[in-house]
Amino acid sequence: MWEERCQMSDKVLKIDLLKGRAGVSKALLNRYVQYLILERGLSGNTLSAYIDDLEKLLLFLDFEHKDFRTITLDDLHLFMSGLLDVGIQPRSITRIVSGIRSFYRFLCLEKEIKRDATELLESPRIGRRLPEVLSVAEIDNMIEMIDLSMAEGQRNRTIIEMLYSCGLRVSELCELKCSDLFLEDEYIRVKGKGGKERLIPISKTAVHELHKWFYDRNMIQIKPGYEDYVFLSLRRGKPLSRITVFYWVKELAKQAGIIKSISPHTFRHSFATHLLEGGANLRVIQVLLGHERISTTEIYTHIDRTRLREEILLHHPRNIKK
């Protein structure tokens, strides 16, 4: 069944695997990719996700013997029902729907179709999930757990400090270049989603840790072409991958006795939440995080209110059990 094949679908898809499905030509797919890169300015990871979403739809249409040009709203509803049946969560389906809408908007622009069937397609309703946030004490405890006698110890300590002090995405951290550091001015330049650049102030603590890391970094045999990357694999001399950072952050949290679900992104959430709790303006936090919409940043106001409620329940005389 097409649903089973959706689950087994490779995350990194090739255009050649999609050509011919539901009547889509390779030339059209290549034009769509160019549209996503040149006009939408999508990064590599987002581009892969959009192609992945499209592959799921084309696979479904193939099984239903339908052409991509004649798809109806009922077909799309059936497609979404199939995604739910195989256990794909509403939040992921919402992202898939967004990718499909993008494809059909492109088809309209290219005059490949006259009517966009996705115009009336509604995304599934999802509850707003508040992200996990670490306390300052928990972050300090994780940093203290790093063994500086290990060859990668100072590098890992610097990474944690950069993730928390600057609110970086893990992809931004892995792509950070030495030429993006202005340490005397205490700023770094970050390339975010869609290649958009922003300047972020860096703490004196992070600057100090970077200087110590550069001492160790000078001992690495760096592979040609990667000399400008800040964070490198000691063994390979190449930039660290996101998966590598994700893996050892999880391990570090476990060693520190933290039972929350932790990832590199948790430090970004903690960065924003602690700024808000300290009185920072929401617009400032939006700029620092590189959010395109203020509505994305507003989730941190919900975290702040949740914490206020917890404090009242914990400390107010009317709530303290005698």
N, C-alpha and C positions, 0 to 999 in steps of 0.2 A: 504493500500500500504506500501511497505517496507520503502519508504521515510518518511512517517508519523511516523512510528515506530522508525526511526532513531532519529527524533526530541524528542521523548518521552523517549529515552533510558536513563536509570539511569547512573549517572556518576561513581559510584563505582560498578563495575561488578564482578560477581562471576563466577568462572570457570564452575560451574554446569549449569549455564544458557547458556553456549556456546556449551557444549558437544552435539554431534549429528548433529549440524548445518553443512550443506554442507559436511557431511561425516567426520568431525573432531572428534577424540576420546578425552575423558577426559585425558587419559594417555599422548597423544601428547601435549595437552594444558599444562599439568603440567610440561612436559619437557621443553616446550617453556618458561614458567615462570622461571624455574630454570636457563635456559640459560640467560635470561634477568638479573637475579639477580647476578648469579655467574660469568658469562663471560662478560656481558656488564656492570655490576656494577650499574644498574639503581636504583634510589631512589624510595620510595613508590609512590610518586605522579606521576613520569614519568612512572612507571610500570603500574599504573592504566590507564594512558592516552593511552599506547600502547595496553592494553587489550580492552579499549573502541574503539579504531580505528579498531581493528580486528573484534570486534563484529558487527560493521557497515558493513564490507565486508561480513562476514558470513551470516548476515541477508539478504543482497542483493542476495547472491548466492542461499540461500534457496528459495527465491521467484522466482528466475530464474531456479530452479531445476538443479543447476550445482554443480559439485564436486570441492572442493578446489584444487585438484591435477591437474585438466584439464582446469583451468582458462586460458583464452587467453588475449592478449593485447586489443582486441575489447571489451571483457567483462569489463576490467578495465576502459576503456574509458567510457563505458556506466554507470558504477558505479560512476565515477567522475561527469558525467553529472547530475546524479540523486542528488548528493550532492549539486551541484549548484542550481538545481531546487527547493530544499527545503530551499534555502537561506543561506547555509553555505558559509562563505567568503573564497576567494582564499587562504588567509593566513592559515586558519584552514584546508583547504583541503591539503595544502602542508604538514602540520604536520601529517595528516591522511595517506597520501601517504608514508611518512617516516616510520610510524609504520607498514604499510603493507609490505614495502620493507624489513624491519627487519624480519618479519615473514617468508617471502619467502627465504631470505638468510639462515635462520635457517633450513628450510625444505631441502635446497640444502646440507647444512652441514650434516644433518641427513640422507641424501640419500632417503628422502621421495618423492622427485621429481627429474627429470633429467634436466628439463629446467626451468629457472626462468623467468616467464612472466613479472615481474616488471622491468627487466633490461632496457627495452626500454621505460618505462613509464616516461613521463615528468610531472613535477609539474606545476601547473598553474602559469603564470607570475603575479607577484605582485609588486606594487610600493613600494618603500622604505619609510616607514612612520617614521617621526621623532618624538621621544617621547617628552612628555611635560616636561619642566624643570622649577623649581622654582628659583626665585632669592633669594639671601641671606636675603634680607629684608622680602620677603614673608615667608621664613622659620622662621625667628625671630618673625614675627607677629603671626604665628601659635603657636609657643612656648609660646608667651606672652598670648595667648588666653586660655591656660590651667589653670583651676582653682585649685590652689594648696591647697585650703581649702577642696577639695573633697578627699576622702580616696585614690582614684586611681590617683590623680593629679601628684604626684612626679613620679610614675611609668610611666605614659603616657609621661611626659616631658623627662624622661630618654630614652624612646623608640624612640621618635622623634630624639633626639640627637644622639643615636646609629645608627639609619637608615641613617642619613645624614653624620655623622662623619666617619663612617666605610663603607658605601656603601653596607650594608647587604641586602640580599633578606629577605622577611618577614619570609620565612620558616627557614632561618638561625637564625634569631632573636628569633623565638619561640623555637628553639631547643638549643639555647645557654645555656651552663652550667657554674656554678660557677667555676668548675675545668678548664674551658677554659679561665679564666681571669687571666692575669698576669699584674695587675694594677701597681705594682711598676716599672715594665719595660715598662709600657704603650703599651702593646700588648694584643691582644686577638687571640684565636685559633678558626677558623670557619670551620665547616664541610659543604662543598658545594654539588653540584650535583655529584651523583655517589660516595658519601662518601669521596670525595677528600678534604684534609685538606689544609688550608693556614693560615698564620699569617698576621694579619692586625694591623698596628699602631693605637692607640686610642688617641684621643685628651685629653688634660688636662681638658677641659670642660666636656667631656663625663665621664671621671674618677670621676670628682667632683659630677656629677649628679648620677652616680652609687652608690657612697658612701652614698648619701642622700637617695637613694631608698632602699639600704640595711637596713637602720635604720627602714624604714616602713615595709620592708619585714620580719623583725624579729618578727613583731607583728602578722603575718599570721599563721593560723593553717594549716600547709602544710600536704597534704595527703602522707602517706608512699609511698616511691618509687619515689617521685618527689622533694626531698630535694635539689638536685643539680641544678635544673632549675633556671635560673636568673629571668625570668619574669613569674609571676603567677597571676592567678585570685584570687582576694581578697576574693571572696565569696566561691569558690570551692576548693581553695588550690592546684589547678592543673595548668599545663602550659597553657598559652594563646593560643587560636587557631588563625590561619591566618585570618579567617573570622571576628573574633572579632576585630583584629587590623585594618583590611581593613575598617570595618564599622565606627569605631570612628575616623579614619584618614579622611574619607570623611566628617563626621560631623564637625570635627575641621576645615577643609578647608572652609566649608560653613560658619561657625561662623566668620572666619577671612576674609570673603568677597572675597575669591579667586574663580574665575569663571572657571578656568581651570579644566580639568578632572584629579583629583588627586587620587592616590592610594599609598600604602606604597612603591611601586616600583619607584614612582616619585622621592623619596629622593635618591635612588640609581643612577638614571639618573642625578640628580642635583650634586651629589658627583663627578661623573666622568666628567661632563661638566665643573664644577668649577675648578677641578684639571687641565684639559686641558687648560682652559682659563688662568690659573695661570702659565702655562709653563711646566707642568709635561709631561714626556715622555710617549708616547702611550703604550709602552711595560710595563712600571711600572703600568699604569692604568689597563692593561690586567691582570697582576698578582694580583692586589688588588681586582679586581672584580671576579677573578676566571674563566675568560673566557678561554675556551680550544683553540679557534682560534682568531687570531688578527683581522680577518675580522669582528667578532662580535663587537669588541671594536671600530672599525673604524667608526661606525655610529656617534660617538661623534665628529669626525672631521667635519661631515656634519652639525651638530648642530652649531659648532663653526663658520663655514663659513656662515651659515644662519644669525647668530647674527652679524657678521662683515658687511654683506650686509645691515642689518637693521640699524646699526650704521651709515653707509655711507649715506643711504637714509634720515636719520633723521638729521644728523649734517653737511654734506658737503655743502658748499655754493652754489654749482650748483644744489642741490636738494631741498634747502629750498625755499618754496614759499613766495613770497614777497607780 
